[in-house]
Amino acid sequence: RAYDVGLSDDAGGGGPLCLASKVRARPTQPHADLIDEYISSTLYGVKPDVASPPLRSLQIREDEPGDVDGVRMTMFYYDEHLSSNSSGHFDYNYTEADKCHKPFGSPVWCMTENMANATYRGFNYPHQIASYWAMYHVARNTRLRTRRSWQWYLTRAARTSLKLNRASVGFMDGTVAREVLEALKAEAKIEREINAKVERLAGKQEEESAPNRAAGIHDMNKIDQSGVAATDAVTSSLTPPASFASYAKTLEDNMRARQQHWANTPYPYGSEFGFDTTGQEEVVVWNLYFGNVSVAKQTVDHILSYMRNSPTWAYHGGARSWGDVGNNGKYLATFGTGAKDRGQMHYRSGLNMIPLIEWYRAFPDEIFVLEIAMGAITGQMANVDAATGAPSMMFHAVPHMLEFDPHSGDFGLGFFGNALESGSYYVEHPQFGQLCFLCDLVGGADTSGEATSSLPTVRLAPRDAYRTSVFLEPIALFAQAECGTISAVEFVKHARTVSIWFDEKSAEICDVLRLKVTKTSTQRDASRFRVTTRAAGALVPLRKVRGAFVAPLLDNGGTEIVITYSTLAEHGDQLPRAPPRSIFPSSNGELSLRKERAHATLA
């Protein structure tokens, strides 16, 4: 099974992707070091001290012949005769070679060197982009050590994302390209500010004394004011071959072309195989991104045809899977019988959750969609053995098995979704009252379902795996900590105030706190959010840097960020009409998300 040990495809790429996803969501120095080592010695580097020639990295480097920035099919291969004693370059004891009856065929997928060096499979790329994106986040937003600058990681993420080109199918964990695009846009803005400052300073050079010029350059370096690597943009030894703005434009143009193709395709969520449900993630994500809600809704409805609500944990958001156990798993429970595998909580569950939960945040009246998404988020965690921490690719639900597969396989793909979207979700339901998904309501919940608008102060404690994101359904407020761990949230509706506390351990990795604050839906009338921190008894406005509000850490921990807001009615505005509900395929309603964004006032 060349993919399992070859570090590419979905099984081999799943391990690094899994850890990179965790590092992005909740970084620690040991875990960041491991991803850094993987990048430096395998993904974009070699190990000359322990490896035998030919020395090749998983991604083709600029100093190598071939498709530069291409990702190879596998790092594990046989010689052209599938010999058991040679790779074609050096002697090797292939103990499983007797199972290689033919190259590139299920269930073993043995490969020759020529096959292994192919770079055409676009599905292999997002798994590796995630490692660069995670380390960009670590280098840019935390105080943890990294081997490279944040610019290097972001440039690698950008160049690898561009290799996706204008592919007509959606890729697994392809949402990472959207995250890279957003980072590129944020850095391009800083880039423009720095260039403008440099030009202004250059124009004054003849008028200023040397000390004043030095002071001006020092002031320029504070433009970012993130508290992390503020001078990287002007002092890094890296000189990118293109600006971040250039990368952002090309990547956005490519993704828009893909979105427009899907918008004009009756059934846009195709993949490599007929049984796959892997294209839906990107179809929804990019159609929402570019404002085509109708196509996004059509695909969300399609997901709901195979991902359902159920009182059984393995089926609730489970997205039954078959076909991948042959090259990723250990137990071939139905192989050769003609029956299909019944794999629950496979990565399809974790990835199809992404469009569901992002749809819910845009249309929070549809709690049905949130319930299924929550089943998928928690189901991915159920695949992790509580005693050892070892992940399983899926749960075998065929009656004679009912066990987790011993192989981790492609688990990392579903875990990417878990790490990206996990968070605490507070909901006020008209029938069931206060609900807290992946969080505890401190003091208990009011389940009457009545008079939720007059409820007293709501206090919640996050209980998700990362504790960095909170969604408050009554006001469609989504708060995401780019650095810092949330310990508690207080929501006082009558005072129109939200307080978010960060624990003292945030100081272990953060020089400053970074919090993104977004209103995700126009179905709620909260607007004009004001983000502050409490200092000496007063509320001090926070500055927004690269899309996130930056707050200093208190020496004794317990930093509080306070968000206040008003309502649309106070400003003479009204809620726009809602689109048709997405409970099952129904008539599509056209609603422009760009118009929604124009109505929704973000912080």
WORAFEN-V918700 format. One record per residue. N is the residue number from 1. OMEGA is omega in radians with two decimals (none if undefined). Layout:
<<N	OMEGA> <N	OMEGA>>
//
This chain:
<<1	-3.00> <2	-3.08> <3	-3.07> <4	-3.07> <5	-3.00> <6	3.01> <7	3.08> <8	-3.03> <9	-3.04> <10	3.12> <11	-3.13> <12	3.13> <13	-3.08> <14	-3.12> <15	3.08> <16	3.12> <17	3.14> <18	-3.10> <19	3.11> <20	3.13> <21	3.10> <22	-3.14> <23	3.10> <24	-3.04> <25	-3.08> <26	-3.00> <27	2.93> <28	-3.10> <29	3.14> <30	-3.12> <31	3.07> <32	3.11> <33	-3.12> <34	3.10> <35	3.09> <36	3.12> <37	3.11> <38	3.12> <39	-3.01> <40	-3.01> <41	-3.10> <42	-3.08> <43	-3.12> <44	3.12> <45	-3.09> <46	-3.13> <47	-3.06> <48	-3.11> <49	-3.07> <50	-3.08> <51	3.09> <52	3.12> <53	0.05> <54	-3.11> <55	-3.11> <56	3.03> <57	3.13> <58	3.08> <59	-3.07> <60	-3.07> <61	-3.11> <62	-3.13> <63	3.10> <64	3.00> <65	3.06> <66	-3.06> <67	-3.06> <68	-3.10> <69	3.06> <70	3.13> <71	-3.07> <72	3.14> <73	-3.14> <74	3.07> <75	-3.09> <76	-3.10> <77	3.08> <78	3.03> <79	-3.00> <80	3.13> <81	-3.06> <82	-3.11> <83	-3.14> <84	-3.04> <85	-3.13> <86	3.04> <87	-3.00> <88	3.13> <89	-3.13> <90	-3.13> <91	3.12> <92	-3.11> <93	3.11> <94	-3.04> <95	-3.12> <96	-3.06> <97	-3.12> <98	3.11> <99	-3.10> <100	-3.13> <101	3.09> <102	3.12> <103	3.01> <104	3.09> <105	-3.14> <106	0.01> <107	-3.04> <108	3.07> <109	3.07> <110	-3.07> <111	2.97> <112	-3.11> <113	-3.13> <114	3.10> <115	-3.09> <116	-3.09> <117	3.14> <118	-3.08> <119	-3.00> <120	-2.98> <121	-3.11> <122	-3.13> <123	-3.11> <124	-2.95> <125	-3.10> <126	3.13> <127	-3.09> <128	3.05> <129	-3.08> <130	3.12> <131	3.10> <132	-3.12> <133	3.13> <134	-3.10> <135	2.97> <136	3.13> <137	-3.13> <138	-3.08> <139	-3.04> <140	-2.95> <141	-3.11> <142	3.10> <143	-3.12> <144	-3.14> <145	3.01> <146	-3.13> <147	-3.08> <148	3.08> <149	3.11> <150	3.13> <151	-3.12> <152	-3.12> <153	-3.12> <154	3.08> <155	3.10> <156	3.11> <157	-3.13> <158	-3.09> <159	3.12> <160	3.09> <161	3.13> <162	3.10> <163	3.05> <164	3.10> <165	-3.11> <166	-3.06> <167	-3.06> <168	3.12> <169	3.06> <170	-3.10> <171	3.03> <172	-3.06> <173	3.10> <174	3.07> <175	3.13> <176	3.12> <177	3.05> <178	3.12> <179	3.08> <180	3.12> <181	3.13> <182	3.10> <183	3.12> <184	3.13> <185	-3.14> <186	-3.14> <187	3.10> <188	3.10> <189	3.08> <190	3.13> <191	-3.14> <192	3.13> <193	3.14> <194	3.13> <195	3.11> <196	3.12> <197	3.13> <198	3.13> <199	3.12> <200	3.13> <201	-3.14> <202	3.13> <203	-3.10> <204	-3.02> <205	-3.10> <206	-3.09> <207	-3.01> <208	2.99> <209	-3.14> <210	3.12> <211	-3.14> <212	3.10> <213	3.11> <214	3.12> <215	3.13> <216	3.10> <217	3.09> <218	3.12> <219	3.11> <220	-3.12> <221	-3.13> <222	-3.10> <223	-3.09> <224	3.09> <225	3.08> <226	-3.10> <227	-3.09> <228	3.03> <229	-3.04> <230	-3.10> <231	-3.09> <232	-3.03> <233	-3.12> <234	-3.07> <235	-3.09> <236	3.09> <237	3.13> <238	3.01> <239	-3.07> <240	3.10> <241	3.09> <242	3.12> <243	3.08> <244	3.11> <245	3.12> <246	3.08> <247	-3.10> <248	-3.11> <249	-3.12> <250	-3.14> <251	3.14> <252	3.10> <253	3.12> <254	-3.10> <255	3.09> <256	3.11> <257	3.09> <258	-3.12> <259	-3.13> <260	3.06> <261	-3.14> <262	-3.14> <263	-3.11> <264	-3.13> <265	-3.08> <266	3.14> <267	-2.89> <268	-2.96> <269	3.12> <270	-3.13> <271	-3.12> <272	-3.02> <273	-3.11> <274	-3.10> <275	-3.06> <276	2.94> <277	-3.00> <278	-3.09> <279	-3.01> <280	-3.09> <281	-3.08> <282	3.12> <283	-3.14> <284	-3.06> <285	-3.07> <286	3.07> <287	3.01> <288	-3.10> <289	-3.09> <290	2.94> <291	3.11> <292	-3.07> <293	-3.10> <294	3.13> <295	3.09> <296	-3.12> <297	3.12> <298	-3.11> <299	3.03> <300	3.10> <301	3.11> <302	3.11> <303	-3.11> <304	3.09> <305	3.13> <306	3.13> <307	-2.91> <308	3.04> <309	-3.10> <310	3.09> <311	3.08> <312	-3.00> <313	-3.05> <314	-3.11> <315	-3.11> <316	-3.03> <317	-2.97> <318	3.09> <319	-3.12> <320	-3.07> <321	2.96> <322	3.07> <323	-3.04> <324	-3.09> <325	-3.10> <326	-3.14> <327	-3.11> <328	-3.01> <329	3.11> <330	-3.08> <331	3.04> <332	-2.92> <333	-3.09> <334	-3.04> <335	3.11> <336	-3.10> <337	-3.05> <338	3.10> <339	-3.13> <340	3.03> <341	3.05> <342	-3.11> <343	3.14> <344	-3.12> <345	2.98> <346	-3.07> <347	3.11> <348	3.11> <349	-3.11> <350	-3.12> <351	3.09> <352	3.02> <353	-3.09> <354	3.12> <355	-3.14> <356	-3.06> <357	3.08> <358	3.02> <359	-3.14> <360	-3.14> <361	3.10> <362	-3.11> <363	-2.96> <364	3.02> <365	-3.04> <366	-3.09> <367	3.07> <368	-3.13> <369	3.11> <370	-3.12> <371	3.14> <372	3.13> <373	3.13> <374	3.06> <375	3.14> <376	3.13> <377	-3.10> <378	3.12> <379	3.09> <380	3.11> <381	3.11> <382	3.11> <383	-3.11> <384	3.14> <385	-3.04> <386	-3.07> <387	-3.02> <388	-3.05> <389	-3.12> <390	3.13> <391	3.04> <392	-3.13> <393	-3.14> <394	3.07> <395	3.11> <396	-3.07> <397	3.05> <398	-2.96> <399	-3.08> <400	-3.13> <401	-3.10> <402	3.13> <403	3.00> <404	3.09> <405	-3.13> <406	-3.13> <407	3.04> <408	3.06> <409	-3.08> <410	-3.14> <411	-3.06> <412	-3.13> <413	3.10> <414	3.13> <415	3.03> <416	3.11> <417	3.12> <418	-3.09> <419	-3.11> <420	-2.94> <421	-3.10> <422	3.14> <423	3.11> <424	-3.09> <425	3.11> <426	-3.05> <427	2.97> <428	-3.00> <429	-3.10> <430	-3.14> <431	-3.02> <432	3.10> <433	-3.08> <434	3.08> <435	3.11> <436	3.13> <437	-3.11> <438	3.07> <439	3.07> <440	3.00> <441	-3.10> <442	-3.11> <443	3.11> <444	-3.06> <445	2.98> <446	-3.08> <447	-3.11> <448	-3.09> <449	-3.10> <450	3.03> <451	-3.13> <452	-3.13> <453	-3.12> <454	-3.14> <455	3.09> <456	-3.13> <457	3.10> <458	3.09> <459	3.13> <460	3.09> <461	3.14> <462	3.10> <463	3.08> <464	-3.00> <465	-2.98> <466	3.08> <467	3.12> <468	-3.09> <469	3.10> <470	3.04> <471	3.12> <472	-3.05> <473	-3.09> <474	-3.13> <475	3.13> <476	-3.13> <477	3.12> <478	3.14> <479	-3.10> <480	3.12> <481	3.05> <482	2.96> <483	-3.10> <484	3.13> <485	-3.08> <486	3.13> <487	-3.11> <488	3.09> <489	3.07> <490	-3.09> <491	3.13> <492	-2.99> <493	-3.08> <494	3.10> <495	-3.13> <496	-3.08> <497	3.02> <498	3.07> <499	3.13> <500	3.13> <501	3.09> <502	-3.08> <503	-3.06> <504	-3.14> <505	3.10> <506	-3.12> <507	-3.13> <508	-3.13> <509	-3.04> <510	2.91> <511	3.05> <512	3.05> <513	3.07> <514	-3.09> <515	3.01> <516	-3.14> <517	-3.06> <518	2.90> <519	-2.95> <520	-3.01> <521	3.02> <522	3.07> <523	3.08> <524	-2.95> <525	3.05> <526	-3.12> <527	3.05> <528	3.12> <529	3.10> <530	-3.02> <531	-3.06> <532	2.96> <533	-3.11> <534	3.14> <535	3.13> <536	3.09> <537	-3.12> <538	3.08> <539	-3.09> <540	3.13> <541	3.13> <542	3.12> <543	3.12> <544	-3.11> <545	-3.12> <546	3.02> <547	-3.12> <548	3.09> <549	-3.04> <550	-3.12> <551	3.08> <552	3.08> <553	3.05> <554	-3.09> <555	-3.08> <556	-3.12> <557	3.10> <558	3.11> <559	-3.12> <560	2.99> <561	-3.06> <562	3.14> <563	3.05> <564	-3.09> <565	3.02> <566	3.13> <567	3.12> <568	-3.11> <569	3.14> <570	-3.10> <571	3.09> <572	-3.14> <573	3.10> <574	3.06> <575	3.07> <576	-3.13> <577	-3.10> <578	3.08> <579	3.06> <580	-3.12> <581	-3.10> <582	3.10> <583	3.03> <584	-3.10> <585	-3.13> <586	-3.13> <587	-3.13> <588	3.04> <589	-3.12> <590	3.09> <591	-3.08> <592	3.11> <593	3.10> <594	3.07> <595	3.09> <596	-3.11> <597	3.11> <598	3.11> <599	-3.07> <600	3.13> <601	-3.13> <602	3.14> <603	none>>
//
